[in-house]
Amino acid sequence: QVQLVESGGGLVQPGDSLRLSCSASGITIGSTTMEWYRQAPGKQRELVARILRGYFATYSDSVKGRFTISGDYAKNAVYLQMNSLKPEDTAVYHCRNGPDWGQGTQVTVSS
């Protein structure tokens, strides 16, 4: 049984940084594809970042150069380092592995 638990969200100001964590059980993150999605109110869910087998990362154009996805294989956790945050980054961020999703963590960027 796969479980994904996100944490690290919060309220920050534009230009600030946050690091989201996704703690995984039931899978080995280095052997699979892990993704971060986000969904803002009234908008479609958006794929933000993906890491394949722990080393090959891709990003949406909206976050490229500002966000970094990485994994800690000893802790079986995936992270999303978010820098230079903008108000448009405000959303609920979810971790995903195949059909399995975490419950999400809220990120709010506001002055």
C-alpha positions as CSV (number, residue, x, y, z in Angstrom):
1,Q,0.0,0.0,0.0
2,V,1.5,3.3,-1.1
3,Q,1.3,6.3,1.1
4,L,2.5,9.8,0.3
5,V,2.5,12.5,2.9
6,E,3.3,16.1,2.0
7,S,4.5,18.8,4.4
8,G,6.3,22.2,4.4
9,G,3.6,24.5,3.0
10,G,2.8,27.8,4.5
11,L,2.3,31.5,4.0
12,V,5.2,33.4,2.6
13,Q,5.9,36.7,0.9
14,P,6.8,37.2,-2.8
15,G,10.5,36.4,-3.3
16,D,10.7,34.0,-0.4
17,S,11.6,30.3,-0.5
18,L,9.9,27.1,0.8
19,R,10.8,23.5,0.7
20,L,8.1,20.9,0.4
21,S,8.6,17.4,1.5
22,C,6.8,14.2,0.3
23,S,7.5,11.2,2.6
24,A,6.8,7.9,0.8
25,S,6.0,4.4,2.0
26,G,5.2,1.3,0.0
27,I,7.5,2.3,-2.8
28,T,11.2,3.0,-3.4
29,I,11.5,6.5,-4.8
30,G,14.7,5.8,-6.6
31,S,13.1,3.1,-8.7
32,T,10.1,5.0,-9.9
33,T,8.8,8.4,-11.1
34,M,7.7,10.9,-8.6
35,E,5.9,14.1,-9.4
36,W,4.7,17.3,-7.8
37,Y,1.5,18.8,-9.0
38,R,-0.3,22.0,-7.9
39,Q,-3.9,23.2,-8.1
40,A,-5.0,26.7,-7.6
41,P,-8.7,27.6,-7.0
42,G,-10.6,27.7,-10.2
43,K,-7.7,26.3,-12.2
44,Q,-6.7,22.9,-13.6
45,R,-4.2,20.8,-11.9
46,E,-0.7,21.5,-13.2
47,L,2.3,19.2,-13.3
48,V,5.1,21.2,-11.7
49,A,8.1,18.9,-11.6
50,R,8.9,15.2,-12.2
51,I,11.9,13.1,-11.2
52,L,12.5,9.8,-12.9
53,R,14.3,7.1,-11.0
54,G,15.9,9.7,-8.8
55,Y,18.1,11.5,-11.3
56,F,16.3,12.9,-14.4
57,A,14.3,15.9,-13.6
58,T,11.9,18.0,-15.7
59,Y,9.9,21.1,-14.9
60,S,7.0,23.1,-16.2
61,D,7.9,26.4,-17.9
62,S,6.2,28.3,-15.2
63,V,8.7,27.1,-12.5
64,K,11.8,26.3,-14.5
65,G,14.9,28.0,-12.9
66,R,13.1,28.7,-9.6
67,F,12.0,25.2,-8.4
68,T,14.2,22.1,-7.9
69,I,12.9,18.6,-7.3
70,S,15.2,16.1,-5.5
71,G,15.2,12.9,-3.5
72,D,16.6,11.6,-0.3
73,Y,16.9,7.9,-0.9
74,A,17.9,7.1,2.6
75,K,14.7,8.8,3.9
76,N,12.6,7.7,0.9
77,A,11.4,11.3,0.5
78,V,11.1,13.7,-2.4
79,Y,11.5,17.4,-2.0
80,L,10.5,20.5,-4.0
81,Q,12.7,23.5,-3.3
82,M,10.8,26.6,-4.3
83,N,12.7,29.9,-4.6
84,S,11.7,33.3,-5.8
85,L,8.1,32.6,-5.0
86,K,5.4,34.6,-6.8
87,P,1.7,35.1,-5.9
88,E,0.8,32.9,-8.9
89,D,2.5,30.0,-7.2
90,T,-0.3,30.0,-4.6
91,A,-1.9,26.5,-4.8
92,V,-2.3,23.2,-3.0
93,Y,0.8,21.1,-3.9
94,H,0.4,17.4,-4.2
95,C,2.9,14.6,-4.5
96,R,2.1,11.8,-6.9
97,N,3.3,8.3,-7.8
98,G,1.3,6.7,-10.6
99,P,-2.3,6.3,-9.3
100,D,-1.4,7.4,-5.8
101,W,-1.6,11.0,-4.5
102,G,-0.8,12.7,-1.2
103,Q,-3.3,14.8,0.6
104,G,-1.6,18.0,-0.4
105,T,0.0,21.0,1.4
106,Q,-1.1,24.6,1.0
107,V,1.3,27.2,-0.3
108,T,0.2,30.8,-0.2
109,V,2.4,33.6,-1.5
110,S,1.1,37.0,-0.6
111,S,2.4,40.4,0.7
